[in-house]
Structures are given as C-alpha cells and as structure tokens.
Amino acid sequence: MSNKKLTVHAVILAGGRGTRFWPRSRTRTPKQLLNILGKSTMLQQTVARLRPLVPPARIWTVTNAEQESALRKQLPAVARARVLTEPVGRNTAAAIALAAIHIRHAMKGDALMAVQPADLYIGQPQRFAQILRTALDFASDAPGEEPRMVVLSIPPTRPETGYGYIERMGESLGAPGQDIFAVRHFTEKPDAATAQEYLASGKFQWNAGMFFWRVSTFLDALKSFLPETHRALEILAGHIGKRSYAAALKKIYPKLENISVDYAILERATSSPGAPRVFVLPADMGWSDIGSWDAVYDHLATHPGENVFAGPAQTLDAEGNFVWSPGKFVAAIGVRDLIVVETPDALLLCPRNRAQDVAKLVKALEARKEKHLL
C-alpha cells in the first residue's frame, strides 16, 4: 500500500522531565517547554520541523498531567485537541500505543505514524523533511511484503556511552542516495571499550529515537510482544469518544507494562525468525539530543575557550564558561569551564565536565522532599 493512500500523523513524546537542565527545567516546565537553543522552545521547534509533511491537525502529543497545561499553550490551537495525557508514566511503548489507538479511531482505519521526541535539536530542518519522506515511503510497505518498522540513526562522531546503538546488516535497500538497511542488533549504552569498537567498525549508528510505521504494523507487533498491554488498550479503545474514557484511562493505564518501545518491540522484532521487519535509515541532519548544559555550551561556542552568556557580561582572564543569567550583568574573573544557571529561586554552579551530575542533584532534592525546587 502506498503512503499516498495513508494519512501521515505525527506523535510527539513530551513526558520527560529533563532533570539535567535544572534549575530551569522543572516538573511543570521541563526541558522540552524551554527555549534551550534559540528563541522558540524545543517543542515548538519540533512542531515547526514536522509542518512540511504533517499539518498541526494531525499532530498528537503525549504528555503527563503536570505538564499538560503549559504544553497546550505552546501548541498550535488545532493541535491542542490532540493532546493525550497519561495518568502515570509507563515509558515509550505504552505512550506510542496510546497514540496509535487514538489515530486508528480518528481515521476509522490505518494511517502512518511518525514518532518524535519533543526535546531534540535538528540543525538541518530541510534535510530532516527529506529524510522524513524517505522513512514514511519505506514504512508504508507494498501489498504482500512484510510490515516494516523504520528507525532513524545518527552517524556516531565519538565513542559515546550514553546512547543506544544500532547495528546494520547487508546492502542498502533504499533507492539511490537513500540508504536504508535491515537491522541486525540493538545495543543499549555500551561501556567505553565497546563504544570505541562500534565507532571503529563503521557498522553501528546512534539510535535517534525517531520511529516510522503503520498504525496496524505497530499494533500487530504490540499484540505479539506485549499481549497484555495490547489487550488492555483494546478495551480502552472502546471508550474513546465516550464519557467513560477518562475513568477507563485512569483504571487501565497504570496496569500497562512499563517498558521502552526499543526493548518491547524493536529488539524482539529484530531477533524474531523470518524476513527482516526493522530497518535503519542513517540520518545526517545536524541532530543532537542536547542532553546537558555542557552540550548547550558545545553547540553555542564558536571556538574552544569561548565564554557563552545569555545576557550582557564582561570577563577578565576567564574562558570556557557557560552562564545563563539573562536578567543580570555578569562579571567573570579568573574562572574556567564553569556552568552557572540562575533562576528566581535557585543558582546552579557546576564544572562543565560534571554537567551530567545535575540529574543526581535533582534526585537528592527529591529525597529531601524539596518540592518547591522541583
């Protein structure tokens, strides 16, 4: 079936907290709702990237109750009716499945899904749109062929231990200039030595967390690999559009399996016997997950040792610093490689090479029940 006969819907996953971006990122205003890079928020940038292929009326956003109000304000008016609110977090398999049953209900049948995280940075949006078309064309699959699930991957530039990796196999199955490979294996966050081996081999790519498939393909896979979750969501599907939906969601959703789509569906489908069902599309498009304040510095600094400030500043014998304090003049003397982030109620001071530990600080605040800081 050609995707010209299938409507394309986008699903934006926007339930994360972004704890590494504390103190700006909080429970109600997490990373994806902030202008981490540029004037618009990461959610708004995600919606804008999708517009060439997916109008706002076909954009679905999955979030949680804490973020729902702020998130709705950032979406185009027509997309606010497509916000799906999880009563509790159950990871990406459940979130995507929730969107799938709603899309099926809205379309009264099948459709194509483009699943995107809300908090990624894409430096080449036009290239992204081209890749999106290629992925959707391949995922639409022709009659008689095995259903296809497509994952975008990023060519690795370093032996990163914080990302998942995808190993490709065989020759490209795409059209000339459009490489698409069958997936041999998924690996989550390898150790440093393994990551170095992956980088050197040239066969591994970073998992970008962007997925493309037909609604029917995904729900069939869900039925095979997470049958209890599928059965529960089919019951929930019977309540969509009825007054009973909210109560049914509150009762059913917490019982769903708490597992990522990578583990639950993609890895299991890859290791299943038969023809390949999962494919990887290498995507060189200026991608970054912007996972910490240090990553923001790396993106904004134009040369090594540059100081990056959000507002007016003066330095003396200072280099490599990132300072977010847009409402104040900042003077920096004799300091190097620091992160400084100020909000009305908190101030973060951290060496840039400890930026990942901000998440640990947030856990410590949670343990102390410092809710006013979370």
C-alpha positions as CSV (number, residue, x, y, z in Angstrom):
1,M,0.0,0.0,0.0
2,S,1.4,3.4,-0.9
3,N,1.6,6.0,1.8
4,K,-0.3,8.3,-0.7
5,K,-3.4,6.4,0.4
6,L,-2.5,6.6,4.1
7,T,-2.7,9.8,6.1
8,V,0.5,10.7,8.0
9,H,0.2,11.5,11.7
10,A,3.0,12.7,14.0
11,V,3.3,11.6,17.6
12,I,5.4,13.8,19.8
13,L,6.5,12.2,23.1
14,A,6.7,15.0,25.6
15,G,6.6,13.4,29.0
16,G,10.2,13.7,30.1
17,R,11.5,15.9,32.9
18,G,14.9,16.9,31.6
19,T,16.5,16.9,35.1
20,R,19.9,17.7,33.7
21,F,18.6,21.2,32.9
22,W,17.8,22.0,36.4
23,P,17.2,24.7,37.7
24,R,15.5,25.9,34.6
25,S,13.8,22.6,33.9
26,R,11.1,21.8,36.5
27,T,8.3,19.3,36.7
28,R,5.7,21.7,35.2
29,T,8.2,23.3,32.8
30,P,10.6,20.7,31.6
31,K,13.3,20.9,29.0
32,Q,11.0,20.5,26.0
33,L,9.0,23.5,27.1
34,L,12.1,25.8,27.4
35,N,14.0,27.8,24.8
36,I,17.2,25.9,25.4
37,L,18.5,26.8,21.9
38,G,17.0,29.7,20.0
39,K,14.0,31.8,20.8
40,S,11.4,29.1,20.5
41,T,11.0,26.1,22.8
42,M,12.2,22.7,21.8
43,L,8.5,21.5,21.5
44,Q,7.8,24.5,19.2
45,Q,10.8,23.6,17.1
46,T,9.7,20.0,16.8
47,V,6.2,21.1,15.6
48,A,7.8,23.5,13.1
49,R,10.0,20.8,11.6
50,L,7.0,18.5,11.1
51,R,4.9,21.1,9.3
52,P,6.1,20.3,5.7
53,L,4.6,16.8,5.9
54,V,2.2,16.9,8.9
55,P,-0.3,19.7,9.5
56,P,-1.0,20.6,13.1
57,A,-4.4,19.0,12.9
58,R,-2.6,15.6,12.6
59,I,-0.1,16.1,15.4
60,W,-0.6,14.1,18.6
61,T,1.3,14.9,21.7
62,V,1.6,12.5,24.7
63,T,2.4,14.1,28.0
64,N,1.5,14.0,31.7
65,A,-0.8,15.9,33.9
66,E,1.9,18.1,35.4
67,Q,3.0,19.4,32.0
68,E,-0.3,19.4,30.2
69,S,-1.4,23.0,30.9
70,A,1.9,24.6,29.9
71,L,2.3,22.3,26.9
72,R,-1.1,23.1,25.4
73,K,-0.2,26.8,25.4
74,Q,2.8,26.1,23.2
75,L,0.9,24.1,20.6
76,P,-1.0,25.4,17.6
77,A,-4.7,25.8,18.5
78,V,-5.8,22.9,16.3
79,A,-3.2,20.6,17.8
80,R,-4.5,21.1,21.4
81,A,-7.4,18.8,20.8
82,R,-4.8,16.0,20.1
83,V,-3.0,16.1,23.4
84,L,-3.1,12.8,25.2
85,T,-2.4,12.9,28.9
86,E,-1.1,9.8,30.7
87,P,-2.3,9.4,34.3
88,V,1.0,7.8,35.1
89,G,4.2,7.4,33.1
90,R,4.6,3.9,31.5
91,N,7.5,4.5,29.2
92,T,7.5,4.8,25.4
93,A,5.9,1.6,24.4
94,A,2.6,2.5,26.2
95,A,2.8,6.1,25.2
96,I,3.1,5.3,21.5
97,A,0.4,2.6,21.8
98,L,-2.0,5.1,23.4
99,A,-1.5,7.4,20.4
100,A,-1.9,4.5,17.9
101,I,-5.3,3.6,19.2
102,H,-6.4,7.2,19.1
103,I,-5.2,7.7,15.5
104,R,-6.9,4.5,14.4
105,H,-10.1,5.7,16.0
106,A,-9.8,9.2,14.4
107,M,-9.1,7.7,10.9
108,K,-11.5,4.8,11.3
109,G,-8.7,2.6,9.9
110,D,-5.0,2.6,9.2
111,A,-2.5,5.5,9.0
112,L,1.2,6.2,9.0
113,M,2.9,7.3,12.3
114,A,6.0,9.4,12.6
115,V,7.1,9.2,16.3
116,Q,9.3,12.0,17.5
117,P,10.8,13.0,20.9
118,A,9.9,16.6,21.8
119,D,13.3,17.6,23.0
120,L,15.8,17.1,20.2
121,Y,17.7,19.6,18.2
122,I,17.9,19.3,14.4
123,G,20.3,21.7,12.7
124,Q,19.2,21.0,9.1
125,P,15.3,21.0,9.1
126,Q,15.1,20.8,5.3
127,R,17.2,17.7,5.3
128,F,15.1,16.3,8.1
129,A,12.0,16.8,5.9
130,Q,13.6,14.8,3.1
131,I,14.6,12.0,5.5
132,L,11.0,12.0,6.9
133,R,9.6,11.4,3.4
134,T,12.0,8.6,2.7
135,A,11.3,6.9,6.0
136,L,7.5,7.2,5.6
137,D,7.7,5.8,2.0
138,F,9.6,2.8,3.1
139,A,7.4,2.2,6.2
140,S,4.2,2.2,4.0
141,D,5.2,-1.2,2.5
142,A,3.7,-2.7,-0.6
143,P,0.9,-5.4,-0.6
144,G,2.3,-8.8,0.1
145,E,5.5,-7.6,1.8
146,E,6.4,-8.0,5.5
147,P,5.3,-4.9,7.5
148,R,8.2,-2.5,8.0
149,M,9.3,-0.5,11.1
150,V,11.9,2.2,10.4
151,V,14.2,3.8,12.9
152,L,16.4,6.9,12.3
153,S,20.0,6.6,13.3
154,I,22.8,9.1,13.6
155,P,26.4,8.6,12.3
156,P,28.5,8.4,15.5
157,T,31.2,11.0,16.0
158,R,32.7,9.7,19.2
159,P,32.6,6.6,21.4
160,E,29.5,7.8,23.3
161,T,28.4,5.6,26.2
162,G,25.1,7.4,26.9
163,Y,23.3,6.5,23.7
164,G,21.8,3.3,22.3
165,Y,23.4,1.8,19.2
166,I,22.0,0.1,16.1
167,E,24.0,-2.4,14.1
168,R,23.0,-2.6,10.4
169,M,23.5,-5.5,8.1
170,G,23.6,-6.3,4.4
171,E,23.4,-3.9,1.4
172,S,21.2,-0.8,1.3
173,L,17.6,-1.5,0.4
174,G,16.7,2.1,-0.4
175,A,16.7,4.0,-3.7
176,P,20.0,5.5,-4.9
177,G,21.1,8.1,-2.5
178,Q,18.7,6.9,0.2
179,D,20.4,4.3,2.3
180,I,18.2,2.0,4.3
181,F,19.5,-1.2,6.0
182,A,18.0,-4.1,7.8
183,V,18.8,-4.1,11.5
184,R,21.0,-6.8,12.9
185,H,21.0,-5.8,16.6
186,F,20.2,-3.1,19.1
187,T,22.6,-2.3,22.0
188,E,21.8,0.0,24.9
189,K,24.5,2.2,26.3
190,P,27.7,0.2,25.9
191,D,30.8,0.6,28.1
192,A,33.7,2.8,26.8
193,A,35.7,0.0,25.2
194,T,32.7,-1.4,23.4
195,A,31.6,2.0,22.2
196,Q,35.1,2.5,20.7
197,E,34.8,-0.8,18.9
198,Y,31.5,0.2,17.5
199,L,32.8,3.6,16.3
200,A,35.8,1.9,14.6
201,S,33.7,-0.8,12.8
202,G,31.6,1.7,10.8
203,K,28.6,-0.6,11.1
204,F,27.0,1.0,14.2
205,Q,24.9,4.1,14.5
206,W,23.3,6.0,17.4
207,N,19.6,5.4,17.9
208,A,17.9,8.7,17.3
209,G,14.6,7.7,19.0
210,M,12.5,8.5,15.9
211,F,10.3,5.8,14.5
212,F,8.1,5.3,11.4
213,W,5.4,2.6,10.8
214,R,1.8,2.0,10.0
215,V,-0.6,2.0,12.9
216,S,-1.6,-1.5,12.1
217,T,2.0,-2.7,11.9
218,F,2.8,-1.3,15.4
219,L,-0.4,-2.6,17.0
220,D,0.2,-6.1,15.5
221,A,3.7,-6.0,16.9
222,L,2.3,-4.9,20.3
223,K,-0.1,-7.8,20.2
224,S,2.8,-10.3,19.5
225,F,5.3,-8.9,22.0
226,L,3.2,-7.2,24.8
227,P,-0.1,-9.1,24.5
228,E,-1.4,-8.0,27.9
229,T,-0.8,-4.3,27.2
230,H,-2.4,-4.8,23.7
231,R,-5.5,-6.4,25.3
232,A,-5.8,-3.6,27.9
233,L,-5.5,-0.9,25.3
234,E,-8.1,-2.5,23.0
235,I,-10.5,-2.3,26.0
236,L,-9.6,1.4,26.4
237,A,-10.1,1.9,22.7
238,G,-13.7,1.1,23.1
239,H,-14.1,4.1,25.4
240,I,-12.6,6.7,23.1
241,G,-15.0,9.5,22.4
242,K,-17.3,8.5,25.3
243,R,-17.9,10.0,28.7
244,S,-16.4,6.8,30.2
245,Y,-13.0,7.4,28.6
246,A,-11.4,9.4,31.5
247,A,-12.3,6.8,34.1
248,A,-11.3,3.9,31.9
249,L,-7.9,5.5,31.2
250,K,-7.3,6.1,34.9
251,K,-8.1,2.5,35.7
252,I,-6.4,0.8,32.8
253,Y,-3.2,2.8,32.0
254,P,-1.4,2.2,35.4
255,K,-1.6,-1.5,34.8
256,L,0.3,-1.4,31.4
257,E,3.8,-2.7,31.3
258,N,6.5,-0.1,32.0
259,I,9.0,-0.7,29.2
260,S,10.5,1.2,26.3
261,V,9.5,0.6,22.7
262,D,13.1,-0.3,21.9
263,Y,13.1,-3.2,24.3
264,A,9.5,-4.2,24.0
265,I,9.0,-4.1,20.2
266,L,12.1,-3.3,18.1
267,E,14.6,-5.6,19.7
268,R,12.1,-8.5,19.8
269,A,11.0,-8.0,16.3
270,T,14.7,-7.9,15.1
271,S,15.5,-11.2,16.8
272,S,12.3,-12.9,15.6
273,P,12.7,-15.5,12.8
274,G,11.7,-14.7,9.3
275,A,12.3,-11.8,6.9
276,P,13.6,-8.5,8.4
277,R,11.0,-6.3,9.9
278,V,13.0,-3.5,11.4
279,F,15.1,-1.2,9.3
280,V,17.5,1.7,10.0
281,L,17.8,4.9,8.0
282,P,21.1,6.8,8.6
283,A,20.2,10.4,9.0
284,D,22.9,13.1,8.9
285,M,20.8,16.2,9.7
286,G,22.6,18.1,12.4
287,W,21.0,16.0,15.2
288,S,21.7,16.5,18.9
289,D,19.8,15.4,22.0
290,I,21.2,18.4,23.8
291,G,21.4,16.3,26.9
292,S,23.1,18.7,29.4
293,W,24.2,22.2,29.9
294,D,27.6,21.2,28.7
295,A,26.1,20.1,25.4
296,V,24.4,23.5,25.1
297,Y,27.8,25.2,25.5
298,D,29.4,22.9,22.9
299,H,26.6,23.9,20.5
300,L,26.8,27.6,21.1
301,A,30.6,28.1,21.4
302,T,32.1,29.1,18.1
303,H,35.7,28.3,19.2
304,P,37.4,26.5,22.1
305,G,37.6,28.5,25.3
306,E,34.8,30.9,24.3
307,N,32.6,32.2,27.1
308,V,28.9,31.9,26.4
309,F,26.5,34.2,28.2
310,A,22.7,34.7,27.9
311,G,23.0,38.4,28.6
312,P,25.4,41.3,29.0
313,A,28.8,40.3,30.5
314,Q,32.4,41.3,31.0
315,T,35.3,38.9,31.6
316,L,38.8,39.1,32.8
317,D,41.1,36.0,32.4
318,A,38.1,33.7,32.1
319,E,37.4,31.1,29.5
320,G,35.1,28.2,28.6
321,N,32.2,29.3,30.8
322,F,28.5,29.0,30.2
323,V,26.4,31.4,32.1
324,W,22.6,31.7,32.0
325,S,21.5,34.8,33.8
326,P,19.7,36.9,31.2
327,G,18.3,39.4,33.6
328,K,21.7,40.5,35.2
329,F,25.0,41.8,34.0
330,V,27.6,39.1,34.7
331,A,31.3,39.7,35.5
332,A,33.6,36.7,35.4
333,I,37.2,36.9,36.7
334,G,39.7,34.1,36.6
335,V,37.2,31.2,36.2
336,R,37.3,28.4,33.7
337,D,34.9,25.8,32.3
338,L,32.0,26.6,34.7
339,I,28.3,26.3,34.2
340,V,26.2,29.0,36.0
341,V,22.5,28.9,35.7
342,E,20.3,31.4,37.6
343,T,16.5,31.3,38.2
344,P,14.5,33.4,40.6
345,D,14.7,30.7,43.3
346,A,17.9,28.8,42.6
347,L,21.5,29.1,41.4
348,L,23.5,26.2,39.8
349,L,27.3,26.3,40.0
350,C,29.0,23.3,38.3
351,P,32.2,22.4,36.4
352,R,31.3,21.7,32.8
353,N,32.7,18.2,33.0
354,R,30.2,17.4,35.8
355,A,27.1,18.6,33.9
356,Q,25.7,15.1,33.8
357,D,25.6,15.1,37.6
358,V,22.9,17.7,37.7
359,A,20.5,14.8,37.5
360,K,22.0,13.4,40.6
361,L,21.4,16.7,42.4
362,V,17.8,16.6,41.4
363,K,17.4,13.1,42.9
364,A,19.0,14.4,46.1
365,L,16.4,17.2,46.2
366,E,13.7,14.7,45.7
367,A,15.0,12.6,48.6
368,R,14.9,15.7,50.8
369,K,11.3,16.4,49.5
370,E,12.3,19.9,48.4
371,K,9.2,20.1,46.2
372,H,9.4,23.9,45.8
373,L,12.7,23.4,44.0
374,L,11.4,20.6,41.7
